[in-house]
Amino acid sequence: MTRARAINAVMYQLGWFACVLGGNAWALLALALFVPLHQRYCVQRPAEWGFVLLAGALGLAMDLAWARAGVIGFHGTLGFGAAPWLAVLWLMFATTLQHALAALQTRLALAALLGAVAGPVSYLAGIALGAASTPLAAWEFAALLAPAWLLLTPLLAWLARRASAPALQGATT
């Protein structure tokens, strides 16, 4: 693992805990620290931020759909139903698809499997830590989210690869 990928992985994990345990205030502080550190140590081209915004928006839209369907309730939401900490978490996760989880860009089946398992587990951990709640039993909740993550993770990995393609092509010529 390269230095940038390791830094990205550690920053994401710290950010995840800040968002889930600290809520909106800690998430905004984490974002204020994350962005300049990520820019300095990880970003290889400024266009990466476009992918981060797109992937973050797709993930947040999925979570808002789950919330509107009554599958999950995120604590700390504002009037439009989204919690700022959740938006920050999605933006930070999106960066991992360009760095810490970049290997998934060419292993879409692995991305699907990992998403189907790790996606619901991450939500269940957030629920256990008090960041969200669900009226469903844990197994029902995981079974409901797994197919969505089975599709979303390889889609995001594929988009990350397409976003990286100009940088990769330029590096090989």
C-alpha positions as CSV (number, residue, x, y, z in Angstrom):
1,M,0.0,0.0,0.0
2,T,1.4,3.4,-0.9
3,R,1.8,6.1,1.6
4,A,-1.1,8.1,0.1
5,R,-3.4,5.1,0.3
6,A,-2.5,4.4,3.9
7,I,-3.0,8.1,4.8
8,N,-6.4,8.0,3.1
9,A,-7.4,4.8,4.9
10,V,-6.5,6.2,8.3
11,M,-8.1,9.6,7.7
12,Y,-11.3,7.9,6.6
13,Q,-11.5,5.7,9.6
14,L,-10.9,8.6,12.0
15,G,-13.5,10.6,10.0
16,W,-16.0,7.8,10.3
17,F,-15.7,7.7,14.0
18,A,-15.9,11.6,14.2
19,C,-19.1,11.5,12.1
20,V,-20.8,8.6,13.8
21,L,-19.8,9.4,17.4
22,G,-19.6,13.1,17.3
23,G,-22.5,14.0,15.0
24,N,-22.7,17.2,13.0
25,A,-20.2,19.4,14.9
26,W,-17.4,16.8,14.9
27,A,-18.2,15.9,11.3
28,L,-17.7,19.5,10.1
29,L,-14.5,19.7,12.1
30,A,-13.3,16.4,10.6
31,L,-14.1,17.7,7.1
32,A,-12.2,20.9,7.8
33,L,-9.2,18.8,8.7
34,F,-9.7,16.1,6.1
35,V,-9.9,18.2,3.0
36,P,-6.6,20.0,3.2
37,L,-4.8,16.9,4.4
38,H,-6.3,14.8,1.6
39,Q,-5.4,17.5,-0.9
40,R,-1.8,17.6,0.3
41,Y,-1.1,13.9,0.7
42,C,-3.4,12.1,-1.6
43,V,-4.9,14.0,-4.5
44,Q,-3.0,13.5,-7.7
45,R,-5.2,15.7,-9.9
46,P,-7.8,18.3,-9.0
47,A,-10.5,16.6,-11.1
48,E,-10.7,13.9,-8.4
49,W,-12.9,16.2,-6.4
50,G,-15.5,16.0,-9.1
51,F,-15.8,12.3,-8.6
52,V,-15.9,12.7,-4.9
53,L,-18.9,15.1,-5.2
54,L,-20.7,12.8,-7.6
55,A,-20.1,9.6,-5.5
56,G,-21.0,11.5,-2.4
57,A,-24.3,12.7,-4.0
58,L,-25.2,9.2,-5.2
59,G,-24.6,7.6,-1.8
60,L,-26.4,10.4,0.1
61,A,-29.4,10.0,-2.3
62,M,-29.5,6.3,-1.5
63,D,-29.5,7.0,2.2
64,L,-32.2,9.6,1.9
65,A,-34.3,7.1,0.0
66,W,-33.9,4.5,2.8
67,A,-34.8,7.2,5.4
68,R,-37.9,8.3,3.5
69,A,-38.9,4.7,3.2
70,G,-38.7,4.4,7.0
71,V,-35.9,1.8,6.9
72,I,-33.5,4.0,8.8
73,G,-33.5,7.2,10.8
74,F,-30.4,9.3,10.9
75,H,-29.9,11.3,14.0
76,G,-29.0,15.0,13.7
77,T,-31.0,15.6,10.5
78,L,-31.9,19.0,9.2
79,G,-35.2,20.1,7.6
80,F,-34.6,18.3,4.3
81,G,-34.0,15.0,6.0
82,A,-30.2,14.7,5.7
83,A,-27.7,14.9,8.5
84,P,-24.6,17.0,7.7
85,W,-22.5,14.2,9.3
86,L,-23.9,11.8,6.8
87,A,-23.0,14.0,3.9
88,V,-19.5,14.4,5.2
89,L,-19.2,10.7,5.7
90,W,-20.2,10.0,2.1
91,L,-17.6,12.6,0.8
92,M,-14.9,11.0,2.8
93,F,-15.9,7.5,1.7
94,A,-15.8,8.6,-1.9
95,T,-12.1,9.5,-1.5
96,T,-11.3,5.9,-0.6
97,L,-12.4,4.7,-4.0
98,Q,-9.6,6.7,-5.5
99,H,-7.0,5.7,-2.9
100,A,-7.4,3.2,-0.1
101,L,-9.9,1.1,-2.0
102,A,-8.6,1.8,-5.5
103,A,-7.9,-1.9,-6.1
104,L,-11.7,-2.4,-6.4
105,Q,-11.7,-0.3,-9.6
106,T,-10.5,-3.3,-11.6
107,R,-12.1,-6.0,-9.4
108,L,-15.8,-5.2,-9.7
109,A,-17.0,-8.6,-8.5
110,L,-14.9,-8.2,-5.3
111,A,-16.4,-4.7,-5.0
112,A,-19.9,-6.1,-5.1
113,L,-19.1,-8.8,-2.5
114,L,-17.4,-6.3,-0.3
115,G,-20.2,-3.8,-0.6
116,A,-22.9,-6.4,0.1
117,V,-21.1,-7.3,3.4
118,A,-19.3,-4.2,4.6
119,G,-22.0,-1.7,3.6
120,P,-24.7,-3.1,5.9
121,V,-22.2,-3.9,8.7
122,S,-21.1,-0.3,8.7
123,Y,-24.7,0.9,9.1
124,L,-25.3,-1.6,11.9
125,A,-22.1,-0.3,13.6
126,G,-23.4,3.2,13.3
127,I,-26.8,2.2,14.7
128,A,-25.1,0.4,17.6
129,L,-23.1,3.5,18.4
130,G,-26.3,5.7,18.4
131,A,-25.9,7.6,15.1
132,A,-29.1,6.1,13.6
133,S,-31.9,3.8,14.3
134,T,-34.0,1.3,12.4
135,P,-37.4,-0.4,13.2
136,L,-36.1,-3.6,11.7
137,A,-34.2,-6.5,13.2
138,A,-30.5,-6.4,12.4
139,W,-30.7,-9.3,10.0
140,E,-33.7,-7.8,8.2
141,F,-32.0,-4.5,7.9
142,A,-28.8,-6.1,6.6
143,A,-30.7,-8.3,4.1
144,L,-32.5,-5.2,2.8
145,L,-29.4,-3.0,2.4
146,A,-27.1,-5.8,1.0
147,P,-28.5,-5.8,-2.6
148,A,-28.3,-2.0,-2.8
149,W,-24.6,-2.1,-1.7
150,L,-24.0,-5.1,-4.0
151,L,-24.9,-2.7,-6.9
152,L,-23.7,0.6,-5.6
153,T,-20.1,-0.4,-4.6
154,P,-19.1,-1.7,-8.1
155,L,-20.8,1.2,-9.7
156,L,-18.8,3.7,-7.6
157,A,-15.6,1.7,-8.2
158,W,-16.3,1.8,-12.0
159,L,-16.9,5.5,-11.9
160,A,-13.7,6.0,-9.9
161,R,-11.8,4.1,-12.6
162,R,-13.3,6.2,-15.3
163,A,-12.5,9.3,-13.3
164,S,-8.9,8.1,-12.9
165,A,-8.5,7.0,-16.5
166,P,-7.0,10.3,-17.8
167,A,-4.4,10.3,-15.0
168,L,-3.6,6.7,-15.6
169,Q,-3.3,7.1,-19.4
170,G,-1.0,10.2,-18.9
171,A,1.2,8.2,-16.6
172,T,1.8,5.4,-19.1
173,T,2.7,7.6,-22.1
